[in-house]
Amino acid sequence: MEIPVRSLFEVVVIVMIIKLIVSNYQPPIQESIQAIICIAIGTVIGLLIDPSVEGLTTAIISSGIGFYGEELWAALKSNDIKLVCYSYNKVAYN
């Protein structure tokens, strides 16, 4: 399976921009709904880039990274295993 890095980057950047828009929306939108919006839009864009099962998987993963990337990066930098597990579970189960 070959993962195109450029496609991953494009989806992550688009999801990050959408996250900024929905996180600053007034009235505030619940974080779980923000995640659903961002991951759904990222998945659709990823499927438009690569309409296959691998494209779907890549789109979902990169959308999750785009939405929760800051929290995952902070957890990895802190070397706090509880924080890493919490962030992973948040990405995996939301």
N, C-alpha and C positions, 0 to 999 in steps of 0.2 A: 504494500500500500504506500503510495507516494502522496505526501501531504504538501501541497503548494504553499510555501511560506508567505508569498505575496497575498494569496487569498485569505489566509489566516489573519494577516496583518490588517487587511482591508475590513474584514468583518469585525475584528476587535476594535478598530478605530471608530467604525460606524456605531457599534453598540455603546462605546464610551460616550460618544456625542449624544446619542439618544438618552443615555442615563443622565447626563447633565441636564438635558431638557426636561425630562420627567421628574427629576429630583428637585428642580426649582419651580415646578408648576404650582400655581395657586388656584384653588386650595390644594394642600399637600396630598400626594397620592401615597398610599400605603406601600412599604418597601417590597412586599411580596408581589403586589400588582406591578410595580416598576420592573421587577425581575421578569415576570411573565411577559410584559410588553417588550422588553429589550431582547429576551431570548427568542421570542416568537419572530420579531423583525429580523434579528440576526440569522435565524434559521431559514427564513424565506430568502434573504439575500444570499446566504451560502448555497441554497439549492438553485438559485438562479445562476450562480457562478459555476457550480458543478452539480448537475442534476443526477446524482447517484446516491446509493446508500452510504458510500464513503464521504460524499459531499455533505450529506445530512449529519453524519457523525462529526465531521470536522466543523460544521456550522454550529452545532449545539455546544461542542467543547469550546470553540473560540468565543461564542456568545457568553458562556459562563465565565470565561476568563476576562472578557471585556467588562462584565458587570461586577464580578467579585474579585478582580485582579488586585486591587489595592489592598484589600483585606488579606488575601493570600500572600502577597509580597511582604506585608508587615509581619505576618505570622512566621514566614520563613526567615526573615531578617532577625527576629527576636529569639529564635531557637527555642521558643516555648512550645513544647509538644502538645499541651492542652489547647493552646490557641491555634496551632496548625490543624489539629483534629477537628476543632470547632469550625474553622473556616472550610475545611474539606467537606464536612458533613453539611454545611450550609449550601455549598455548591452542588453536592451530590444529590441532596434531597429536596431542593427548592426548584 
